[in-house]
Amino acid sequence: MAVRWIRHHFSGTVHHYRDGEDLFAEQMREYRGRTVLSRDGLSIGSLDLRIVSVRPSDDGTYVCSVEGAAGYAEATVELEVAVVFPHFHF
């Protein structure tokens, strides 16, 4: 089974997982060390990707594609990053 998350407009790989291994060779430099594919739900079709240290530039459309013995499927997710300003109490 292969799972690939890409940035829609850039067609760049955000995370690639195949046959039990994360493949980082083609990962976009901006995401290196910041993505984790949750393996807990792989057997039931949950392909959650976590991006740590989210940046405003991460905002946008992501496409998850899955290819395996049963065929090919694709889903699109829109990530909206909101910048939160700190509150100061005096």
KEVO-266529 format. One line per 5 residues: number of its first residue (from 1); for each residue x, y, z of N, C-alpha, C, O. Coordinates in pm, whole numbers, padded with zeros to 5 digits. Each point is the difference from the previous one (the first is absolute). Layout:
REM residues N
NUM = X:Y:Z:X:Y:Z:X:Y:Z:X:Y:Z ~ ...
***
This chain:
REM residues 90
1 = 00084:-00117:00000:-00084:00117:00000:00089:00125:00000:00104:00004:00067 ~ -00145:00096:-00143:00072:00127:-00005:-00096:00114:00033:-00111:00006:-00053 ~ 00156:00084:00140:-00077:00118:00037:00089:00120:-00028:00114:00007:00045 ~ -00168:00087:-00120:00077:00121:-00032:-00086:00123:00026:-00112:00011:-00050 ~ 00166:00081:00129:-00062:00131:00023:00079:00101:-00081:00122:00004:00010
6 = -00190:00077:-00091:00068:00101:-00079:-00067:00136:00018:-00116:00009:00040 ~ 00191:00098:-00069:-00057:00135:-00005:-00060:00015:-00138:00069:-00020:-00100 ~ -00195:00054:00093:-00074:00003:-00126:00063:00094:-00103:00024:-00043:-00113 ~ 00002:00166:00148:00049:00097:-00098:00147:-00021:-00036:00043:00040:-00108 ~ 00032:-00101:00197:00143:-00019:-00025:00032:-00138:-00055:00107:-00022:-00056
11 = -00200:-00071:00070:00020:-00140:-00037:00125:-00059:00067:00062:-00092:-00052 ~ -00028:00147:00167:00115:-00049:00075:-00044:-00095:00109:-00107:00015:00058 ~ 00191:-00112:-00030:-00031:-00101:00102:00020:00056:00139:00107:00051:00034 ~ -00212:-00061:00047:00005:00042:00140:00039:-00121:00086:00079:00013:00094 ~ -00135:-00129:-00126:00033:-00124:00072:-00029:-00119:-00092:-00101:-00001:-00070
16 = 00190:-00098:00071:-00017:-00120:-00082:00027:-00122:00087:00103:-00010:00066 ~ -00197:-00082:-00068:00007:-00123:00079:-00026:-00116:-00096:-00099:00002:-00073 ~ 00185:-00102:00074:-00020:-00116:-00087:00050:-00127:00066:00113:-00006:00050 ~ -00198:-00094:-00050:00036:-00134:00050:00064:00004:00138:00101:-00067:00025 ~ -00161:00145:00065:00045:00002:00139:00113:00097:00031:00048:00003:00113
21 = -00005:00076:-00211:00110:00092:00023:-00034:00142:-00046:-00067:00020:-00100 ~ 00116:00078:00177:-00008:00139:-00042:00116:00024:-00096:00114:-00037:00029 ~ -00144:00100:-00143:00102:00028:-00101:00018:00152:-00007:-00090:00073:-00041 ~ 00207:-00027:00082:00022:00143:00012:00082:00059:-00115:00017:00122:-00004 ~ 00034:-00202:-00088:00090:00049:-00106:-00065:00106:-00087:00066:00095:-00041
26 = -00196:-00109:00012:-00066:00097:-00089:-00084:00102:00074:-00072:00078:-00062 ~ 00081:-00078:00195:-00079:00094:00081:00047:00143:-00022:00120:00027:-00007 ~ -00215:00065:-00003:00033:00142:-00014:00084:00044:00120:-00027:-00039:00114 ~ 00126:00119:-00140:00092:00045:00106:-00075:00069:00113:00038:-00014:00116 ~ -00144:00088:-00148:-00076:00075:00101:-00067:-00091:00103:-00037:00047:00108
31 = 00021:-00175:-00140:-00071:-00092:00091:00092:-00101:00068:-00046:-00080:00081 ~ 00172:00083:-00111:00093:-00098:00060:00001:00013:00151:00022:00107:00055 ~ -00044:-00221:00011:-00001:-00004:00145:-00126:00054:00065:-00006:00012:00122 ~ -00096:00022:-00203:-00122:00060:00055:-00126:-00082:-00025:-00108:00043:00039 ~ 00118:-00160:-00104:-00121:-00078:-00030:00006:-00138:00064:00106:-00062:00012
36 = -00224:00016:00030:-00015:-00134:00058:-00130:-00058:-00053:-00106:00060:00016 ~ 00114:-00177:-00079:-00119:-00071:-00043:-00042:-00093:00113:00077:-00087:00041 ~ -00197:00105:00009:-00050:-00083:00109:-00026:-00140:-00052:-00084:-00020:-00087 ~ 00156:-00077:00140:-00013:-00139:-00046:-00108:-00077:00075:-00038:-00109:-00041 ~ -00012:00166:00151:-00099:-00069:00081:-00125:-00037:-00079:-00060:-00105:00024
41 = 00020:00189:-00117:-00123:-00024:-00072:00016:-00049:-00142:-00099:-00010:-00073 ~ 00222:-00022:00031:00021:-00043:-00138:-00086:-00120:-00039:-00052:-00005:-00111 ~ 00038:-00090:00201:-00076:-00122:-00033:-00149:00028:-00022:-00069:-00079:-00064 ~ 00020:00192:00117:-00143:00033:-00019:-00019:00119:-00094:-00109:00054:-00012 ~ 00218:-00014:-00055:-00010:00105:-00099:00016:00142:00052:-00030:00095:-00072
46 = 00077:-00079:00195:00025:00132:00054:00143:00040:-00034:00095:-00063:00047 ~ -00081:00166:-00129:00132:00039:-00052:00038:00139:00047:00044:00083:-00079 ~ -00061:-00059:00209:00024:00131:00058:00148:00040:-00012:00089:-00076:00036 ~ -00067:00196:-00086:00133:00056:-00007:00008:00116:00100:-00085:00089:-00002 ~ 00185:-00092:00086:00020:00108:00096:00118:00083:-00046:00107:-00053:-00030
51 = -00126:00183:00023:00108:00093:-00030:00031:00074:00129:-00086:00068:00055 ~ 00208:-00081:-00007:00039:00066:00124:00066:00134:-00033:00049:00020:-00111 ~ -00049:00068:00207:00054:00135:-00019:-00062:00065:-00124:00071:00045:-00090 ~ -00204:-00041:00088:-00075:00053:-00114:00038:00146:-00024:00015:00078:00094 ~ -00001:-00045:-00221:00037:00135:-00043:-00111:00057:-00087:-00077:-00075:-00059
56 = 00067:00207:00050:-00099:00059:-00089:00014:-00050:-00144:-00100:-00011:-00072 ~ 00222:-00019:00030:00022:-00048:-00137:-00055:-00141:-00023:-00008:-00045:-00115 ~ -00031:-00025:00221:-00059:-00134:-00014:-00146:00007:-00044:-00058:-00101:-00040 ~ -00001:00219:00047:-00138:00021:-00039:-00021:-00043:-00146:00080:00034:-00087 ~ -00187:-00109:00062:-00030:-00036:-00139:-00064:-00136:-00014:-00048:-00059:00097
61 = 00047:00011:-00220:-00066:-00125:-00036:00102:-00114:-00004:00109:00013:-00057 ~ -00147:-00123:00119:00083:-00120:00002:-00080:-00114:-00062:-00122:-00008:00017 ~ 00190:-00080:-00088:-00064:-00116:-00061:00066:-00125:00057:00123:-00013:00002 ~ -00207:-00080:00045:00048:-00129:00050:-00039:-00105:-00102:-00118:-00015:-00033 ~ 00217:-00058:-00018:-00029:-00108:-00093:00045:-00132:00062:00103:-00008:00067
66 = -00183:-00095:-00092:00028:-00133:00054:-00005:-00099:-00115:-00095:-00001:-00078 ~ 00197:-00082:00069:00004:-00102:-00103:00034:-00133:00064:00096:-00011:00077 ~ -00175:-00090:-00108:00022:-00132:00057:-00062:-00106:-00088:-00041:00027:-00113 ~ 00036:-00148:00164:-00055:-00112:-00075:-00147:00022:-00038:-00045:-00051:-00103 ~ -00029:00127:00184:-00142:00024:-00027:-00022:00113:-00100:-00113:00022:-00043
71 = 00219:00049:00005:-00015:00108:-00097:00061:00130:00047:00095:00002:00078 ~ -00153:00108:-00128:00053:00133:00025:-00114:00090:00049:-00112:-00007:-00049 ~ 00144:00092:00147:-00098:00097:00049:00072:00130:00033:00121:00002:00023 ~ -00198:00106:-00023:00057:00131:00024:-00098:00085:00079:-00121:-00009:-00020 ~ 00174:00092:00109:-00084:00093:00078:00073:00133:00010:00123:00005:00002
76 = -00200:00102:00004:00056:00134:00010:-00039:00062:00134:-00114:-00013:00045 ~ 00211:00080:00018:-00021:00063:00130:00049:00144:-00009:00106:00028:-00057 ~ -00183:00063:00113:00039:00141:00004:00048:00032:00141:-00075:-00015:00096 ~ 00199:00061:-00085:00055:00040:00129:-00001:00152:00008:00054:00068:-00087 ~ -00117:-00017:00191:-00007:00144:00021:00080:00032:00126:-00036:-00042:00109
81 = 00143:00117:-00126:00086:00036:00112:-00038:00140:00047:-00001:00095:-00078 ~ -00030:-00084:00206:-00033:00131:00059:00114:00039:00095:00045:-00080:00081 ~ -00003:00200:-00093:00105:00051:00088:-00066:00057:00124:-00088:00086:-00008 ~ 00130:-00136:00123:-00055:00045:00128:00103:00090:00067:00115:-00039:00020 ~ -00157:00157:00013:00090:00093:00065:-00009:-00020:00152:-00108:-00026:00053
86 = 00219:00036:00015:-00003:-00021:00145:-00079:00109:00071:-00003:00116:-00042 ~ -00061:-00155:00150:-00073:00095:00084:00085:00033:00121:00056:-00089:00065 ~ -00048:00215:-00036:00077:00043:00118:-00097:00050:00106:-00090:00080:-00029 ~ 00109:-00127:00151:-00081:00045:00111:00090:00078:00096:00106:-00047:00040 ~ -00151:00167:-00006:00080:00083:00090:-00073:00015:00131:00049:00066:00091
***
